[in-house]
Structure formats: structure tokens, C-alpha cells
Amino acid sequence: MRKVKIYITLKEGVLDPQGKAVQNSLHSLEYNNVSDVRVGKYMEVMLEDTKDIEQQVDKMCDELLANPVIEDYSYTIEEVV
């Protein structure tokens, strides 16, 4: 069994209104040293161990989990004991 940790972020240059709202809220709480906030997504997927696990994860991300037009993704794969 493998645990895949998937991180999805907006591509550089894509506006992030949710990140801007978080930044403004942090400033209102007097965290004035915060200069930028980008909001992303994090997912964990448990998969049976197969030879093509990386290809499967790439396909999942490209077809459903991420929007490849505006988002980038990365992931790590861990063995579950």
C-alpha cells in the first residue's frame, strides 16, 4: 500500500483572490510582515502498490485533481507499513 501526498498550487502569474483575502486578514491581525499568500490544495490518496503508480498519479492529476491550465502539482509517494 502506498500513500500519495499531492500538492496543487496556482501557476506563477495566476491571480489568487483567496490568497489576497488571507493576506489582508493577516494584516488586519497586525501580521504586517506578510508580503504574499498563495492558497493551494493538499490531498492524500491511498493506492495499492503497482509498477505504474507514478503514471497513475500523473493521470489522476491531469484528468481530475488539478486544472493543468492554471495549476501545477507535485507529489510524494510513501510506503505504508
N, CA, C and O atoms as CSV, one atom per row, in Angstrom:
chain,resi,resn,atom,element,x,y,z
A,1,MET,N,N,0.852,-1.175,0.000
A,1,MET,CA,C,0.000,0.000,0.000
A,1,MET,C,C,0.896,1.235,0.000
A,1,MET,O,O,1.919,1.274,0.683
A,2,ARG,N,N,0.500,2.235,-0.770
A,2,ARG,CA,C,1.259,3.495,-0.858
A,2,ARG,C,C,0.355,4.678,-0.525
A,2,ARG,O,O,-0.824,4.699,-0.880
A,3,LYS,N,N,0.929,5.660,0.163
A,3,LYS,CA,C,0.229,6.913,0.423
A,3,LYS,C,C,0.851,7.963,-0.487
A,3,LYS,O,O,2.059,8.202,-0.449
A,4,VAL,N,N,0.009,8.585,-1.303
A,4,VAL,CA,C,0.465,9.637,-2.198
A,4,VAL,C,C,-0.010,10.974,-1.632
A,4,VAL,O,O,-1.204,11.187,-1.426
A,5,LYS,N,N,0.944,11.865,-1.386
A,5,LYS,CA,C,0.634,13.211,-0.901
A,5,LYS,C,C,0.758,14.160,-2.086
A,5,LYS,O,O,1.838,14.335,-2.652
A,6,ILE,N,N,-0.373,14.772,-2.451
A,6,ILE,CA,C,-0.435,15.607,-3.648
A,6,ILE,C,C,-0.607,17.071,-3.237
A,6,ILE,O,O,-1.475,17.412,-2.434
A,7,TYR,N,N,0.245,17.925,-3.811
A,7,TYR,CA,C,0.214,19.362,-3.548
A,7,TYR,C,C,-0.134,20.075,-4.853
A,7,TYR,O,O,0.546,19.900,-5.865
A,8,ILE,N,N,-1.198,20.879,-4.823
A,8,ILE,CA,C,-1.636,21.595,-6.018
A,8,ILE,C,C,-1.586,23.091,-5.722
A,8,ILE,O,O,-2.147,23.563,-4.733
A,9,THR,N,N,-0.910,23.822,-6.591
A,9,THR,CA,C,-0.771,25.271,-6.413
A,9,THR,C,C,-1.098,25.973,-7.724
A,9,THR,O,O,-0.988,25.395,-8.806
A,10,LEU,N,N,-1.501,27.232,-7.601
A,10,LEU,CA,C,-1.724,28.031,-8.800
A,10,LEU,C,C,-0.387,28.313,-9.470
A,10,LEU,O,O,0.627,28.507,-8.800
A,11,LYS,N,N,-0.398,28.333,-10.798
A,11,LYS,CA,C,0.817,28.660,-11.535
A,11,LYS,C,C,1.228,30.095,-11.245
A,11,LYS,O,O,0.398,30.945,-10.925
A,12,GLU,N,N,2.516,30.343,-11.362
A,12,GLU,CA,C,3.045,31.690,-11.170
A,12,GLU,C,C,2.360,32.620,-12.165
A,12,GLU,O,O,2.220,32.285,-13.342
A,13,GLY,N,N,1.943,33.768,-11.699
A,13,GLY,CA,C,1.291,34.737,-12.573
A,13,GLY,C,C,-0.231,34.646,-12.582
A,13,GLY,O,O,-0.894,35.559,-13.073
A,14,VAL,N,N,-0.799,33.561,-12.049
A,14,VAL,CA,C,-2.250,33.437,-11.955
A,14,VAL,C,C,-2.708,34.149,-10.685
A,14,VAL,O,O,-2.185,33.900,-9.599
A,15,LEU,N,N,-3.687,35.036,-10.832
A,15,LEU,CA,C,-4.185,35.768,-9.670
A,15,LEU,C,C,-4.793,34.817,-8.650
A,15,LEU,O,O,-5.439,33.833,-9.010
A,16,ASP,N,N,-4.579,35.121,-7.366
A,16,ASP,CA,C,-5.068,34.285,-6.273
A,16,ASP,C,C,-5.903,35.136,-5.316
A,16,ASP,O,O,-5.388,35.602,-4.299
A,17,PRO,N,N,-7.198,35.348,-5.629
A,17,PRO,CA,C,-8.019,36.192,-4.760
A,17,PRO,C,C,-8.174,35.637,-3.347
A,17,PRO,O,O,-8.273,36.405,-2.390
A,18,GLN,N,N,-8.196,34.319,-3.204
A,18,GLN,CA,C,-8.300,33.739,-1.863
A,18,GLN,C,C,-7.022,34.025,-1.071
A,18,GLN,O,O,-7.089,34.356,0.112
A,19,GLY,N,N,-5.882,33.902,-1.705
A,19,GLY,CA,C,-4.620,34.234,-1.047
A,19,GLY,C,C,-4.566,35.697,-0.640
A,19,GLY,O,O,-4.078,36.029,0.441
A,20,LYS,N,N,-5.068,36.576,-1.507
A,20,LYS,CA,C,-5.091,38.010,-1.196
A,20,LYS,C,C,-6.004,38.282,-0.003
A,20,LYS,O,O,-5.677,39.116,0.841
A,21,ALA,N,N,-7.148,37.592,0.083
A,21,ALA,CA,C,-8.059,37.766,1.216
A,21,ALA,C,C,-7.396,37.310,2.516
A,21,ALA,O,O,-7.545,37.958,3.552
A,22,VAL,N,N,-6.668,36.203,2.460
A,22,VAL,CA,C,-5.958,35.721,3.654
A,22,VAL,C,C,-4.877,36.727,4.053
A,22,VAL,O,O,-4.706,37.028,5.234
A,23,GLN,N,N,-4.160,37.237,3.073
A,23,GLN,CA,C,-3.120,38.232,3.358
A,23,GLN,C,C,-3.725,39.466,4.026
A,23,GLN,O,O,-3.183,39.966,5.012
A,24,ASN,N,N,-4.835,39.955,3.497
A,24,ASN,CA,C,-5.488,41.128,4.090
A,24,ASN,C,C,-5.948,40.843,5.521
A,24,ASN,O,O,-5.838,41.702,6.396
A,25,SER,N,N,-6.456,39.648,5.752
A,25,SER,CA,C,-6.882,39.274,7.106
A,25,SER,C,C,-5.697,39.214,8.062
A,25,SER,O,O,-5.791,39.657,9.207
A,26,LEU,N,N,-4.588,38.666,7.592
A,26,LEU,CA,C,-3.393,38.626,8.429
A,26,LEU,C,C,-2.908,40.035,8.753
A,26,LEU,O,O,-2.484,40.303,9.877
A,27,HIS,N,N,-2.969,40.935,7.775
A,27,HIS,CA,C,-2.586,42.325,8.026
A,27,HIS,C,C,-3.511,42.963,9.060
A,27,HIS,O,O,-3.054,43.729,9.909
A,28,SER,N,N,-4.806,42.654,8.997
A,28,SER,CA,C,-5.741,43.231,9.965
A,28,SER,C,C,-5.476,42.701,11.378
A,28,SER,O,O,-5.851,43.333,12.365
A,29,LEU,N,N,-4.828,41.536,11.463
A,29,LEU,CA,C,-4.427,40.980,12.760
A,29,LEU,C,C,-3.019,41.441,13.150
A,29,LEU,O,O,-2.423,40.932,14.098
A,30,GLU,N,N,-2.506,42.415,12.398
A,30,GLU,CA,C,-1.216,43.050,12.644
A,30,GLU,C,C,-0.004,42.172,12.332
A,30,GLU,O,O,1.072,42.364,12.898
A,31,TYR,N,N,-0.186,41.214,11.433
A,31,TYR,CA,C,0.956,40.470,10.893
A,31,TYR,C,C,1.403,41.197,9.626
A,31,TYR,O,O,1.247,40.695,8.513
A,32,ASN,N,N,1.954,42.378,9.822
A,32,ASN,CA,C,2.258,43.260,8.707
A,32,ASN,C,C,3.499,42.855,7.918
A,32,ASN,O,O,3.764,43.416,6.854
A,33,ASN,N,N,4.251,41.902,8.418
A,33,ASN,CA,C,5.433,41.452,7.693
A,33,ASN,C,C,5.085,40.409,6.627
A,33,ASN,O,O,5.975,39.965,5.902
A,34,VAL,N,N,3.812,40.006,6.513
A,34,VAL,CA,C,3.386,39.063,5.472
A,34,VAL,C,C,3.294,39.827,4.155
A,34,VAL,O,O,2.533,40.788,4.039
A,35,SER,N,N,4.071,39.396,3.166
A,35,SER,CA,C,4.098,40.129,1.901
A,35,SER,C,C,3.305,39.442,0.787
A,35,SER,O,O,2.950,40.087,-0.199
A,36,ASP,N,N,3.025,38.152,0.929
A,36,ASP,CA,C,2.256,37.457,-0.108
A,36,ASP,C,C,1.736,36.138,0.459
A,36,ASP,O,O,2.411,35.485,1.254
A,37,VAL,N,N,0.545,35.759,0.049
A,37,VAL,CA,C,-0.037,34.472,0.433
A,37,VAL,C,C,-0.593,33.819,-0.828
A,37,VAL,O,O,-1.308,34.454,-1.603
A,38,ARG,N,N,-0.262,32.564,-1.023
A,38,ARG,CA,C,-0.818,31.775,-2.120
A,38,ARG,C,C,-1.516,30.582,-1.479
A,38,ARG,O,O,-0.937,29.900,-0.634
A,39,VAL,N,N,-2.745,30.334,-1.876
A,39,VAL,CA,C,-3.529,29.236,-1.320
A,39,VAL,C,C,-3.532,28.090,-2.322
A,39,VAL,O,O,-3.693,28.304,-3.523
A,40,GLY,N,N,-3.354,26.878,-1.822
A,40,GLY,CA,C,-3.357,25.700,-2.678
A,40,GLY,C,C,-4.206,24.599,-2.080
A,40,GLY,O,O,-4.993,24.824,-1.160
A,41,LYS,N,N,-4.032,23.408,-2.619
A,41,LYS,CA,C,-4.774,22.241,-2.146
A,41,LYS,C,C,-3.785,21.131,-1.784
A,41,LYS,O,O,-2.709,21.018,-2.372
A,42,TYR,N,N,-4.172,20.328,-0.814
A,42,TYR,CA,C,-3.378,19.182,-0.395
A,42,TYR,C,C,-4.309,17.986,-0.320
A,42,TYR,O,O,-5.400,18.086,0.241
A,43,MET,N,N,-3.899,16.864,-0.874
A,43,MET,CA,C,-4.704,15.647,-0.850
A,43,MET,C,C,-3.822,14.451,-0.508
A,43,MET,O,O,-2.632,14.431,-0.820
A,44,GLU,N,N,-4.420,13.466,0.134
A,44,GLU,CA,C,-3.760,12.176,0.350
A,44,GLU,C,C,-4.593,11.104,-0.320
A,44,GLU,O,O,-5.807,11.034,-0.129
A,45,VAL,N,N,-3.933,10.272,-1.108
A,45,VAL,CA,C,-4.605,9.188,-1.817
A,45,VAL,C,C,-3.885,7.891,-1.463
A,45,VAL,O,O,-2.662,7.799,-1.579
A,46,MET,N,N,-4.639,6.906,-1.036
A,46,MET,CA,C,-4.068,5.590,-0.748
A,46,MET,C,C,-4.250,4.714,-1.983
A,46,MET,O,O,-5.353,4.607,-2.520
A,47,LEU,N,N,-3.159,4.085,-2.431
A,47,LEU,CA,C,-3.191,3.248,-3.623
A,47,LEU,C,C,-2.542,1.906,-3.349
A,47,LEU,O,O,-1.578,1.806,-2.590
A,48,GLU,N,N,-3.082,0.888,-3.973
A,48,GLU,CA,C,-2.427,-0.411,-3.950
A,48,GLU,C,C,-1.092,-0.284,-4.691
A,48,GLU,O,O,-0.984,0.480,-5.650
A,49,ASP,N,N,-0.111,-1.008,-4.259
A,49,ASP,CA,C,1.224,-0.943,-4.840
A,49,ASP,C,C,1.219,-1.550,-6.243
A,49,ASP,O,O,0.893,-2.725,-6.415
A,50,THR,N,N,1.583,-0.741,-7.248
A,50,THR,CA,C,1.691,-1.211,-8.631
A,50,THR,C,C,2.956,-0.640,-9.248
A,50,THR,O,O,3.553,0.293,-8.712
A,51,LYS,N,N,3.360,-1.206,-10.376
A,51,LYS,CA,C,4.576,-0.744,-11.051
A,51,LYS,C,C,4.418,0.648,-11.642
A,51,LYS,O,O,5.383,1.411,-11.704
A,52,ASP,N,N,3.217,0.982,-12.074
A,52,ASP,CA,C,2.997,2.243,-12.772
A,52,ASP,C,C,2.313,3.299,-11.902
A,52,ASP,O,O,1.521,4.098,-12.401
A,53,ILE,N,N,2.616,3.301,-10.619
A,53,ILE,CA,C,1.925,4.195,-9.685
A,53,ILE,C,C,2.141,5.664,-10.053
A,53,ILE,O,O,1.204,6.456,-9.948
A,54,GLU,N,N,3.341,6.049,-10.479
A,54,GLU,CA,C,3.600,7.441,-10.844
A,54,GLU,C,C,2.784,7.848,-12.059
A,54,GLU,O,O,2.253,8.957,-12.108
A,55,GLN,N,N,2.681,6.962,-13.037
A,55,GLN,CA,C,1.863,7.257,-14.221
A,55,GLN,C,C,0.395,7.408,-13.834
A,55,GLN,O,O,-0.297,8.277,-14.366
A,56,GLN,N,N,-0.086,6.574,-12.917
A,56,GLN,CA,C,-1.469,6.677,-12.464
A,56,GLN,C,C,-1.722,8.011,-11.763
A,56,GLN,O,O,-2.734,8.667,-12.008
A,57,VAL,N,N,-0.800,8.404,-10.898
A,57,VAL,CA,C,-0.972,9.662,-10.164
A,57,VAL,C,C,-0.942,10.842,-11.135
A,57,VAL,O,O,-1.763,11.751,-11.020
A,58,ASP,N,N,-0.013,10.840,-12.082
A,58,ASP,CA,C,0.031,11.909,-13.084
A,58,ASP,C,C,-1.287,11.987,-13.847
A,58,ASP,O,O,-1.808,13.079,-14.079
A,59,LYS,N,N,-1.820,10.849,-14.233
A,59,LYS,CA,C,-3.085,10.825,-14.982
A,59,LYS,C,C,-4.241,11.336,-14.121
A,59,LYS,O,O,-5.084,12.091,-14.606
A,60,MET,N,N,-4.288,10.927,-12.837
A,60,MET,CA,C,-5.332,11.423,-11.927
A,60,MET,C,C,-5.282,12.945,-11.820
A,60,MET,O,O,-6.308,13.620,-11.888
A,61,CYS,N,N,-4.077,13.466,-11.652
A,61,CYS,CA,C,-3.917,14.913,-11.504
A,61,CYS,C,C,-4.299,15.643,-12.791
A,61,CYS,O,O,-4.991,16.660,-12.744
A,62,ASP,N,N,-3.853,15.131,-13.934
A,62,ASP,CA,C,-4.142,15.784,-15.207
A,62,ASP,C,C,-5.621,15.730,-15.573
A,62,ASP,O,O,-6.149,16.672,-16.164
A,63,GLU,N,N,-6.293,14.630,-15.224
A,63,GLU,CA,C,-7.683,14.449,-15.635
A,63,GLU,C,C,-8.708,14.985,-14.644
A,63,GLU,O,O,-9.818,15.338,-15.042
A,64,LEU,N,N,-8.355,15.054,-13.346
A,64,LEU,CA,C,-9.374,15.408,-12.372
A,64,LEU,C,C,-8.891,16.333,-11.252
A,64,LEU,O,O,-9.527,17.350,-10.972
A,65,LEU,N,N,-7.799,15.995,-10.625
A,65,LEU,CA,C,-7.432,16.667,-9.381
A,65,LEU,C,C,-6.900,18.084,-9.570
A,65,LEU,O,O,-7.112,18.941,-8.711
A,66,ALA,N,N,-6.219,18.341,-10.671
A,66,ALA,CA,C,-5.663,19.671,-10.930
A,66,ALA,C,C,-6.176,20.180,-12.275
A,66,ALA,O,O,-6.529,19.400,-13.160
A,67,ASN,N,N,-6.207,21.485,-12.404
A,67,ASN,CA,C,-6.527,22.110,-13.684
A,67,ASN,C,C,-5.200,22.506,-14.319
A,67,ASN,O,O,-4.617,23.518,-13.931
A,68,PRO,N,N,-4.707,21.731,-15.290
A,68,PRO,CA,C,-3.365,21.980,-15.824
A,68,PRO,C,C,-3.205,23.331,-16.521
A,68,PRO,O,O,-2.077,23.749,-16.781
A,69,VAL,N,N,-4.291,24.016,-16.824
A,69,VAL,CA,C,-4.197,25.325,-17.456
A,69,VAL,C,C,-3.705,26.370,-16.448
A,69,VAL,O,O,-2.914,27.246,-16.798
A,70,ILE,N,N,-4.177,26.275,-15.190
A,70,ILE,CA,C,-3.826,27.304,-14.202
A,70,ILE,C,C,-3.122,26.757,-12.967
A,70,ILE,O,O,-2.699,27.537,-12.113
A,71,GLU,N,N,-2.986,25.438,-12.848
A,71,GLU,CA,C,-2.397,24.854,-11.637
A,71,GLU,C,C,-1.215,23.950,-11.962
A,71,GLU,O,O,-1.167,23.304,-13.008
A,72,ASP,N,N,-0.270,23.924,-11.042
A,72,ASP,CA,C,0.836,22.970,-11.057
A,72,ASP,C,C,0.596,21.973,-9.935
A,72,ASP,O,O,-0.125,22.267,-8.981
A,73,TYR,N,N,1.197,20.795,-10.045
A,73,TYR,CA,C,1.090,19.836,-8.964
A,73,TYR,C,C,2.424,19.116,-8.766
A,73,TYR,O,O,3.241,18.995,-9.679
A,74,SER,N,N,2.603,18.653,-7.558
A,74,SER,CA,C,3.739,17.793,-7.233
A,74,SER,C,C,3.236,16.777,-6.227
A,74,SER,O,O,2.174,16.964,-5.632
A,75,TYR,N,N,3.980,15.715,-6.034
A,75,TYR,CA,C,3.538,14.701,-5.091
A,75,TYR,C,C,4.726,13.895,-4.571
A,75,TYR,O,O,5.801,13.857,-5.169
A,76,THR,N,N,4.484,13.263,-3.444
A,76,THR,CA,C,5.439,12.312,-2.891
A,76,THR,C,C,4.697,11.008,-2.668
A,76,THR,O,O,3.490,10.995,-2.428
A,77,ILE,N,N,5.427,9.925,-2.751
A,77,ILE,CA,C,4.852,8.600,-2.557
A,77,ILE,C,C,5.566,7.939,-1.390
A,77,ILE,O,O,6.793,7.840,-1.366
A,78,GLU,N,N,4.774,7.489,-0.422
A,78,GLU,CA,C,5.332,6.838,0.760
A,78,GLU,C,C,4.783,5.433,0.887
A,78,GLU,O,O,3.624,5.173,0.562
A,79,GLU,N,N,5.617,4.537,1.359
A,79,GLU,CA,C,5.155,3.178,1.642
A,79,GLU,C,C,4.458,3.172,2.994
A,79,GLU,O,O,4.956,3.742,3.965
A,80,VAL,N,N,3.305,2.524,3.045
A,80,VAL,CA,C,2.543,2.414,4.288
A,80,VAL,C,C,2.811,1.024,4.856
A,80,VAL,O,O,2.638,0.012,4.178
A,81,VAL,N,N,3.231,1.002,6.099
A,81,VAL,CA,C,3.567,-0.277,6.726
A,81,VAL,C,C,2.343,-0.850,7.408
A,81,VAL,O,O,2.413,-1.928,7.999
